[in-house]
Each structure stands twice: as C-alpha cells, then as structure tokens.
Amino acid sequence: MEFFCHHRDRRDSLTLRHELLEQHWSYMDRYSAQMIARGPTFGADGATPTGSVHIVDLPDPAAARDFAFDEPNYQAGVYRDVLLRRWRNLLGCTMWDFPGGRTGGNRYLVLGLGVEGATDLTVPPGRDDLIAYGPLLSDDGRTRLGTAALVRAADPDEARAVLGPDRHADVEVHNWAFGGRPS
C-alpha cells in the first residue's frame, strides 16, 4: 500500500529541525527500499523549510501511522500537523527514475484537496515534468479525496496547472526539493 505523508513545520522550529537532521535521515534510511519520493518543502523564499514530504510503500495503515508519528522531528515537536493519506502511484516509478534528475528547474509539491467534478484520475498527457502523481485516498482506498503531485515547473502557476481547472475545492502549491542525504 502506498501512502502520502506531509509533515508541516510549526513556526519557529527551524533550530530544532537542524539539530535533528541526522536523526531524521537515519530514521528515513530505514525506509529507503520503500521510498517512492521524499524531500523538504520551503516557504515563498525558496530557502526556509516548511515541512517534509514522504511517499512510501508500506504493508498497511498501521505501519504508515507508525512511520509518520515515530519520526524524530514529529516526536520532538518540529511539526505542527501531519497529512497522512493512502495514495496510488499512477506513474509507477520513484523520484529517482525522473529523467530530469535532482537539479535543474523549480520543483513543487501540488496538493489538490477536496475533489470537485469527476472522481476518476488519469495522468495528464504529455507531462514529462511529473516526478510523482496520484490520488489521495480514504483509509480504505475506495474514495478519492484529492491529488498529490511533485512536479518540475517554471513557477507556482504552471505547477498548479498540472491538476487542471476546477477539479479540487482547494489547491496548495509548495516549493519542494529532492530529499535525502547529500551525495
């Protein structure tokens, strides 16, 4: 089962986040074989961390909850909340398979929340800029609650357009970068 996890930082937690960086990476290293995508989100300045995204393949919802809530930054109070949802990998690959690599161009997390209109979801045609793409699902995996995408785009408006017009009640766009230990 695939799960989308977005830990959102609480205000003024940057110092604690930096102190726990090695613990965070060590924790995530335990899940490296199950990781589909990972990386930090950033504020409008493109430099200040605002959260952390992990898309991971785990055996069941209990394992996903353990993954999300045992994470060292969560345990220490870095995060103010967690969005944890079932997810389906419509691209069938990981971020490491993205032909654009780790660098070059702007990267974004696009969250479409609350489904409007059609509930079916297909990968938009001709989107070589998609790094990860799939529906956010209910706990039982039967109901689409939104869409999560990681995308390379020129700007936030172009990133937002990957979800199409009027398909969600609300759309969030966050600066995002490939995560993991620096090489």
C-alpha positions as a Python dict, from the first residue, in 0.01 Angstrom:
ca = {
    (1, 'M'): (0, 0, 0),
    (2, 'E'): (129, 342, -90),
    (3, 'F'): (96, 637, 145),
    (4, 'F'): (148, 1012, 111),
    (5, 'C'): (280, 1184, 423),
    (6, 'H'): (326, 1561, 456),
    (7, 'H'): (463, 1677, 789),
    (8, 'R'): (411, 2054, 822),
    (9, 'D'): (654, 2251, 1039),
    (10, 'R'): (536, 2456, 1331),
    (11, 'R'): (651, 2814, 1338),
    (12, 'D'): (994, 2880, 1491),
    (13, 'S'): (1105, 2515, 1476),
    (14, 'L'): (1396, 2565, 1234),
    (15, 'T'): (1669, 2537, 1500),
    (16, 'L'): (1524, 2212, 1633),
    (17, 'R'): (1485, 2081, 1277),
    (18, 'H'): (1857, 2144, 1213),
    (19, 'E'): (1955, 1978, 1542),
    (20, 'L'): (1762, 1665, 1447),
    (21, 'L'): (1873, 1641, 1083),
    (22, 'E'): (2098, 1336, 1130),
    (23, 'Q'): (1829, 1157, 1336),
    (24, 'H'): (1573, 1233, 1064),
    (25, 'W'): (1798, 1098, 788),
    (26, 'S'): (1887, 787, 993),
    (27, 'Y'): (1518, 721, 1051),
    (28, 'M'): (1440, 761, 681),
    (29, 'D'): (1734, 536, 587),
    (30, 'R'): (1539, 250, 748),
    (31, 'Y'): (1268, 304, 482),
    (32, 'S'): (1489, 363, 178),
    (33, 'A'): (1371, 47, -2),
    (34, 'Q'): (1005, 152, 38),
    (35, 'M'): (1051, 518, -56),
    (36, 'I'): (880, 647, -372),
    (37, 'A'): (965, 1013, -313),
    (38, 'R'): (1087, 1235, -33),
    (39, 'G'): (1201, 1588, 31),
    (40, 'P'): (1151, 1914, 214),
    (41, 'T'): (902, 2186, 132),
    (42, 'F'): (1003, 2552, 154),
    (43, 'G'): (840, 2890, 204),
    (44, 'A'): (798, 3154, -64),
    (45, 'D'): (1166, 3249, -26),
    (46, 'G'): (1261, 2902, -151),
    (47, 'A'): (1502, 2854, 140),
    (48, 'T'): (1311, 2834, 470),
    (49, 'P'): (1188, 2478, 538),
    (50, 'T'): (813, 2448, 598),
    (51, 'G'): (767, 2074, 603),
    (52, 'S'): (869, 1734, 477),
    (53, 'V'): (708, 1505, 218),
    (54, 'H'): (743, 1128, 208),
    (55, 'I'): (566, 892, -29),
    (56, 'V'): (626, 540, 90),
    (57, 'D'): (507, 186, 21),
    (58, 'L'): (419, 14, 350),
    (59, 'P'): (228, -302, 443),
    (60, 'D'): (-79, -139, 598),
    (61, 'P'): (-228, 175, 755),
    (62, 'A'): (-87, 89, 1100),
    (63, 'A'): (266, 79, 956),
    (64, 'A'): (201, 415, 785),
    (65, 'R'): (88, 571, 1113),
    (66, 'D'): (397, 435, 1287),
    (67, 'F'): (615, 577, 1008),
    (68, 'A'): (455, 922, 1033),
    (69, 'F'): (430, 957, 1409),
    (70, 'D'): (751, 783, 1523),
    (71, 'E'): (957, 1015, 1301),
    (72, 'P'): (1211, 1204, 1522),
    (73, 'N'): (1105, 1554, 1412),
    (74, 'Y'): (743, 1473, 1488),
    (75, 'Q'): (834, 1327, 1827),
    (76, 'A'): (1040, 1636, 1916),
    (77, 'G'): (772, 1888, 1814),
    (78, 'V'): (914, 2022, 1487),
    (79, 'Y'): (587, 1955, 1308),
    (80, 'R'): (251, 2119, 1378),
    (81, 'D'): (45, 1862, 1188),
    (82, 'V'): (59, 1567, 953),
    (83, 'L'): (-140, 1490, 640),
    (84, 'L'): (-132, 1111, 601),
    (85, 'R'): (-336, 953, 322),
    (86, 'R'): (-341, 640, 113),
    (87, 'W'): (-203, 719, -230),
    (88, 'R'): (-173, 546, -564),
    (89, 'N'): (141, 581, -775),
    (90, 'L'): (-3, 647, -1121),
    (91, 'L'): (343, 695, -1273),
    (92, 'G'): (464, 357, -1148),
    (93, 'C'): (813, 484, -1068),
    (94, 'T'): (1010, 662, -798),
    (95, 'M'): (1151, 1014, -795),
    (96, 'W'): (1495, 862, -863),
    (97, 'D'): (1362, 747, -1202),
    (98, 'F'): (1271, 1105, -1301),
    (99, 'P'): (1474, 1183, -1614),
    (100, 'G'): (1521, 1544, -1502),
    (101, 'G'): (1730, 1432, -1205),
    (102, 'R'): (1772, 1610, -874),
    (103, 'T'): (1864, 1953, -1008),
    (104, 'G'): (1761, 2194, -1279),
    (105, 'G'): (1439, 2387, -1273),
    (106, 'N'): (1197, 2462, -994),
    (107, 'R'): (1027, 2175, -811),
    (108, 'Y'): (687, 2190, -641),
    (109, 'L'): (451, 1987, -429),
    (110, 'V'): (97, 2042, -556),
    (111, 'L'): (-190, 1928, -333),
    (112, 'G'): (-544, 1931, -466),
    (113, 'L'): (-776, 1886, -170),
    (114, 'G'): (-1146, 1810, -181),
    (115, 'V'): (-1248, 1661, -512),
    (116, 'E'): (-1478, 1859, -740),
    (117, 'G'): (-1633, 1709, -1052),
    (118, 'A'): (-1509, 1376, -1183),
    (119, 'T'): (-1362, 1135, -934),
    (120, 'D'): (-1153, 938, -1185),
    (121, 'L'): (-793, 1042, -1215),
    (122, 'T'): (-556, 978, -1502),
    (123, 'V'): (-208, 1109, -1565),
    (124, 'P'): (-222, 1427, -1772),
    (125, 'P'): (-88, 1358, -2124),
    (126, 'G'): (249, 1498, -2230),
    (127, 'R'): (364, 1573, -1877),
    (128, 'D'): (734, 1486, -1877),
    (129, 'D'): (769, 1725, -1583),
    (130, 'L'): (585, 1494, -1341),
    (131, 'I'): (805, 1344, -1069),
    (132, 'A'): (522, 1177, -873),
    (133, 'Y'): (148, 1185, -932),
    (134, 'G'): (-151, 1014, -779),
    (135, 'P'): (-477, 1036, -589),
    (136, 'L'): (-508, 1098, -216),
    (137, 'L'): (-744, 828, -95),
    (138, 'S'): (-963, 745, 203),
    (139, 'D'): (-827, 497, 457),
    (140, 'D'): (-999, 207, 280),
    (141, 'G'): (-860, 323, -57),
    (142, 'R'): (-1202, 348, -222),
    (143, 'T'): (-1274, 721, -221),
    (144, 'R'): (-1060, 987, -387),
    (145, 'L'): (-1014, 1284, -154),
    (146, 'G'): (-768, 1481, -361),
    (147, 'T'): (-448, 1462, -564),
    (148, 'A'): (-79, 1492, -477),
    (149, 'A'): (185, 1569, -737),
    (150, 'L'): (554, 1650, -737),
    (151, 'V'): (637, 1847, -1048),
    (152, 'R'): (910, 2045, -1220),
    (153, 'A'): (765, 2375, -1342),
    (154, 'A'): (870, 2728, -1430),
    (155, 'D'): (664, 2881, -1149),
    (156, 'P'): (386, 2803, -899),
    (157, 'D'): (111, 2884, -1151),
    (158, 'E'): (249, 2637, -1402),
    (159, 'A'): (280, 2378, -1124),
    (160, 'R'): (-80, 2436, -1015),
    (161, 'A'): (-199, 2382, -1375),
    (162, 'V'): (-93, 2015, -1361),
    (163, 'L'): (-416, 1944, -1168),
    (164, 'G'): (-636, 2106, -1428),
    (165, 'P'): (-901, 2371, -1366),
    (166, 'D'): (-1188, 2323, -1123),
    (167, 'R'): (-1101, 1969, -1015),
    (168, 'H'): (-1043, 2045, -646),
    (169, 'A'): (-1203, 2262, -379),
    (170, 'D'): (-860, 2393, -276),
    (171, 'V'): (-511, 2371, -426),
    (172, 'E'): (-186, 2427, -236),
    (173, 'V'): (149, 2476, -409),
    (174, 'H'): (470, 2444, -208),
    (175, 'N'): (832, 2481, -314),
    (176, 'W'): (987, 2134, -288),
    (177, 'A'): (1327, 1971, -337),
    (178, 'F'): (1452, 1615, -377),
    (179, 'G'): (1533, 1489, -30),
    (180, 'G'): (1778, 1254, 130),
    (181, 'R'): (2136, 1272, 238),
    (182, 'P'): (2357, 1493, 23),
    (183, 'S'): (2580, 1289, -207),
}
